[in-house]
């Protein structure tokens, strides 16, 4: 994983981008019909690189998984140390896009069941 402060930076970036896309973000986990859970793993690579792997699971509140978003990129270690807020925003952009796609599919399916 990543240290707590870096994790909060990523969460804040993701929340900002989801809201900007018009997706409501609940203040408390129980306030939403959908739950997004994420994990970040950073592993050593050769040549001063670190692999940053981010995964998000999007599920109904009852636990039924709607989809997953996965990202994996090699990043220079010095960049991780110096520019985490920029990296977090780039990671959040990819995650927000994938989450939005999953939620759009959920809405389409719910609409087709009502007909």
RATAKA-V243429 format. One line per field, one symbol per residue. phi: phi as a letter, one per 30 degrees, with the letter a starting at -180 (. if undefined). psi: psi as a letter, one per 30 degrees, with the letter a starting at -180 (. if undefined). burial: + if it has 16 or more other C-alpha atoms within 10 Angstrom, else -. Layout:
phi=???
psi=???
burial=???
This chain:
phi=.beeddddddddddeedddddicdcddbeddbdbbccbbbbbbdbdiicbcccbbbccbdedjddclbbbbbbdbeeddedcbeeddeddddddddddddddddddddddddddd
psi=alleeeeeeeeeeeeeeeefggkkkkekefgkfkkkklkkkklkllhglkkjkkkkkklleffjkflkkkkkkkkkeeeeefheeeeeeeeeeeeeeeeeeeeeeeeeeeefff.
burial=------+-+++-++++++------+--------+++-----+------++++++-++++------++++-----+----+---+--+++-+++++++++--++------------
